[in-house]
Amino acid sequence: MQWLLQDLDDTHKLATTLDGLGLPYSWHKVVPFLGELIPEPIIEDPDRVVMFGSYALWRYADMHGLKPGIFRIEPFLHRAVWHPFLVNGTDAQVLSLRDIPEQLVDDGRLLFIRPIEDNKEIAGSVKSTDEILDLARKVLALDLSDIPIGSLRHDTQLMLTRPVRILQEWRLWVVAGKIVTYSLYREGAQVVYRPEIDDDALRFAQQMVELNHGYAAAYVIDVCRTEAGLQMLETNCLNAAGFYAADLGKLATAIEDLPASP
């Protein structure tokens, strides 16, 4: 596998692992909004290339037919089989940004808001209804031609749910239907990176993976423990997700072992 890495803090950790495994990689910068790479990589086999860095790398992978390139995923909310296990999965409200001023009531509630697509237009966060309405009005006041690629747009689909108190959060890396590594990344209000997971949380995460067999060749799944028990938070693009305390040797080896894309 040929590894193309965007020059970021997390990818430097990956590069150290690739050095130890004797795997080839190269460093690149991404041209904003265009998706081109500097320097331009010399591709040896377009069917054996993987990229790590920002989510915007998918544009380069698509333009040049690189496989697997970026492991693209369908929005997790589109998979009904997961809904009963999601944090607020059964009562999530989905609105396009243009519909928020008319359909969201400004009643002072706090809501968790994030895009449906895994495109990082905004980070998931808790905001009051007046903050959400203010955000929507500011974006809608812009002409579409003035909105940069990768930013919130008038038609961006957003999920809004009531906030839930989360006791622990874990990230797990799934390759070819198997969990290959994991990391604790939050305990209560404290950010904590440790290469550990409770046994019941690992079993729950594997159950979520098996419920959607074939969801993607590789992806990240986040699960958590709440006062209501174990629940699923979301999925993320593996190529652009933070590594936390994951075992990158296991992750890189699993990706190397993937069969060539058809």
Legacy VTK file of the C-alpha trace (Angstrom):
# vtk DataFile Version 3.0
C-alpha trace
ASCII
DATASET POLYDATA
POINTS 262 float
0.000 0.000 0.000
1.270 3.491 -0.862
0.526 5.925 2.000
-0.047 9.640 1.240
0.029 11.764 4.391
-1.053 15.343 4.931
1.388 17.148 7.228
-0.566 17.210 10.521
0.301 16.351 14.138
-1.685 13.110 14.121
-0.221 11.901 10.845
3.297 12.327 12.239
2.384 9.678 14.813
1.231 7.461 11.968
4.462 8.099 10.050
6.515 6.908 13.020
4.504 3.675 12.974
4.938 3.256 9.209
8.696 3.733 9.623
8.738 0.915 12.175
6.805 -1.345 9.808
8.977 -0.458 6.820
6.016 0.889 4.825
6.497 3.655 2.215
4.808 7.033 2.620
5.150 10.613 1.411
4.235 14.039 2.826
1.898 16.495 1.096
0.088 19.777 1.618
-3.495 20.212 0.447
-4.415 23.235 -1.675
-7.483 24.760 0.064
-10.806 24.362 -1.781
-9.119 22.670 -4.779
-7.980 19.436 -3.186
-4.700 19.266 -5.112
-1.579 17.984 -3.361
1.828 19.666 -3.104
4.089 18.055 -4.121
2.126 16.003 -6.622
2.580 12.336 -5.671
3.967 9.783 -8.078
1.377 7.007 -7.923
2.770 3.532 -8.422
-0.530 1.617 -8.357
-3.813 3.592 -8.090
-5.521 0.508 -6.649
-3.167 0.397 -3.649
-3.153 3.949 -2.273
-4.465 5.172 1.077
-4.557 8.777 2.316
-4.589 10.250 5.816
-5.166 13.844 6.883
-8.140 16.156 6.441
-11.476 14.939 5.094
-10.950 17.128 2.004
-8.501 14.513 0.683
-11.464 12.590 -0.752
-11.548 15.071 -3.639
-8.041 14.161 -4.729
-8.746 10.452 -4.328
-11.883 10.730 -6.474
-10.270 12.916 -9.144
-7.381 10.478 -9.583
-9.233 7.194 -9.078
-7.226 6.161 -6.024
-8.380 3.057 -4.146
-9.084 2.671 -1.352
-7.930 6.318 -1.114
-10.431 7.610 1.430
-12.855 5.190 3.075
-16.088 7.072 2.366
-19.066 6.254 4.603
-22.806 6.769 4.463
-24.226 9.003 7.229
-24.797 6.779 10.252
-28.267 8.261 10.776
-29.329 6.770 7.428
-28.887 3.252 8.821
-32.196 2.492 10.544
-30.820 -0.648 12.180
-28.645 1.569 14.402
-31.421 3.968 15.449
-32.496 2.089 18.615
-28.903 2.172 19.905
-28.032 5.797 19.145
-27.841 8.533 21.732
-31.246 10.152 21.104
-31.465 8.226 17.867
-35.234 7.887 18.066
-35.984 11.567 18.731
-33.407 13.328 16.564
-34.727 16.214 14.502
-33.183 16.572 11.051
-33.435 19.958 9.339
-31.678 21.597 6.435
-30.038 24.832 7.507
-32.456 26.850 5.352
-35.430 25.382 7.269
-34.120 26.200 10.749
-35.453 29.799 10.986
-39.003 28.611 10.288
-39.038 25.235 12.032
-36.855 25.649 15.129
-38.619 27.226 18.092
-36.512 29.750 20.002
-37.436 28.515 23.466
-34.024 28.657 25.155
-33.366 24.906 24.984
-29.867 23.531 24.683
-29.457 21.174 21.716
-26.618 19.055 20.388
-26.097 19.932 16.726
-23.949 18.303 14.036
-24.076 17.758 10.259
-25.599 14.492 9.045
-22.739 14.019 6.580
-19.267 13.261 7.909
-17.787 16.323 6.217
-16.732 18.382 9.254
-18.628 21.499 8.093
-18.961 22.252 11.793
-17.910 20.221 14.811
-20.687 18.644 16.845
-21.453 20.829 19.860
-24.150 21.899 22.296
-25.776 25.255 21.473
-28.835 27.142 22.651
-31.728 27.542 20.220
-30.989 31.262 19.815
-27.330 30.468 18.958
-28.454 27.926 16.354
-30.928 30.382 14.826
-28.279 33.104 14.740
-25.844 30.731 13.013
-28.452 29.765 10.412
-29.392 33.377 9.642
-25.748 34.377 9.186
-25.127 31.560 6.687
-28.384 32.177 4.841
-27.455 35.852 4.455
-24.464 34.770 2.334
-24.652 34.207 -1.395
-23.876 30.585 -2.236
-20.979 31.703 -4.427
-19.360 33.326 -1.381
-19.435 30.179 0.776
-16.159 28.205 0.660
-16.258 24.493 -0.100
-16.373 22.566 3.147
-18.337 25.244 5.040
-21.963 25.249 6.135
-24.279 25.811 3.188
-27.979 26.564 2.794
-28.805 22.911 2.088
-26.592 21.340 4.794
-28.577 18.684 6.657
-28.224 19.010 10.434
-29.179 16.707 13.279
-30.504 18.301 16.468
-31.016 16.319 19.664
-31.285 17.000 23.367
-27.923 16.832 25.174
-27.160 13.652 27.132
-24.789 13.298 30.078
-21.996 11.016 28.897
-19.904 9.157 31.459
-17.296 7.588 29.166
-16.547 7.708 25.449
-14.489 5.328 23.336
-13.340 5.352 19.720
-12.883 2.059 17.882
-11.273 1.441 14.484
-13.021 -1.099 12.250
-11.278 -2.704 9.270
-12.874 -5.475 7.176
-15.669 -5.880 9.725
-13.393 -6.343 12.730
-12.425 -3.981 15.534
-8.633 -3.777 15.317
-7.856 -1.153 17.980
-9.581 1.268 20.352
-9.034 4.165 22.718
-10.780 5.793 25.635
-11.018 9.522 24.876
-13.311 11.010 27.490
-14.175 10.209 31.082
-16.888 12.475 32.442
-15.922 16.046 31.543
-12.237 15.160 31.276
-10.449 14.364 28.017
-8.385 11.226 28.675
-6.519 9.212 26.052
-5.811 5.645 27.177
-5.573 2.421 25.119
-8.368 0.698 27.031
-12.052 -0.155 26.871
-14.490 -1.883 29.222
-15.339 -5.434 28.160
-19.058 -4.721 27.851
-18.371 -1.620 25.731
-16.166 -3.647 23.377
-18.885 -6.287 23.016
-21.486 -3.566 22.379
-19.320 -1.933 19.705
-18.764 -5.274 17.952
-22.525 -5.822 18.015
-22.993 -2.449 16.273
-20.422 -3.454 13.643
-22.152 -6.773 13.010
-25.554 -5.105 12.701
-24.223 -3.206 9.679
-21.949 -5.788 8.081
-20.494 -4.287 4.919
-21.101 -0.664 5.985
-17.603 0.302 4.814
-14.236 -1.383 4.285
-12.874 0.667 7.176
-14.328 3.288 9.505
-14.364 4.639 13.037
-17.221 4.047 15.459
-17.690 6.011 18.686
-19.629 4.478 21.576
-20.347 5.790 25.051
-21.700 4.942 28.463
-24.592 7.128 29.606
-26.948 6.979 32.554
-29.189 4.890 30.282
-26.405 2.377 29.516
-24.182 1.804 26.500
-25.102 3.717 23.357
-23.653 4.535 19.971
-22.570 8.109 19.245
-21.610 8.166 15.578
-19.341 6.869 12.840
-16.512 8.849 11.259
-14.228 8.674 8.247
-11.231 6.649 9.417
-8.784 8.642 7.288
-9.601 11.944 9.024
-10.389 10.809 12.592
-8.088 11.578 15.532
-5.968 8.627 16.645
-6.051 9.296 20.403
-4.323 6.284 22.049
-5.018 3.751 19.272
-2.485 1.051 18.450
-1.400 2.407 15.070
0.675 -0.674 14.331
-2.445 -2.842 14.407
-4.370 -0.282 12.360
-1.714 0.071 9.660
-1.264 -3.711 9.411
-5.012 -4.252 9.030
-5.195 -1.665 6.239
-2.184 -3.213 4.506
-3.956 -6.585 4.599
-7.068 -5.318 2.824
-7.538 -6.928 -0.585
-7.106 -4.756 -3.660
-10.231 -2.769 -4.506
-12.246 -4.155 -7.435
LINES 1 263
262 0 1 2 3 4 5 6 7 8 9 10 11 12 13 14 15 16 17 18 19 20 21 22 23 24 25 26 27 28 29 30 31 32 33 34 35 36 37 38 39 40 41 42 43 44 45 46 47 48 49 50 51 52 53 54 55 56 57 58 59 60 61 62 63 64 65 66 67 68 69 70 71 72 73 74 75 76 77 78 79 80 81 82 83 84 85 86 87 88 89 90 91 92 93 94 95 96 97 98 99 100 101 102 103 104 105 106 107 108 109 110 111 112 113 114 115 116 117 118 119 120 121 122 123 124 125 126 127 128 129 130 131 132 133 134 135 136 137 138 139 140 141 142 143 144 145 146 147 148 149 150 151 152 153 154 155 156 157 158 159 160 161 162 163 164 165 166 167 168 169 170 171 172 173 174 175 176 177 178 179 180 181 182 183 184 185 186 187 188 189 190 191 192 193 194 195 196 197 198 199 200 201 202 203 204 205 206 207 208 209 210 211 212 213 214 215 216 217 218 219 220 221 222 223 224 225 226 227 228 229 230 231 232 233 234 235 236 237 238 239 240 241 242 243 244 245 246 247 248 249 250 251 252 253 254 255 256 257 258 259 260 261
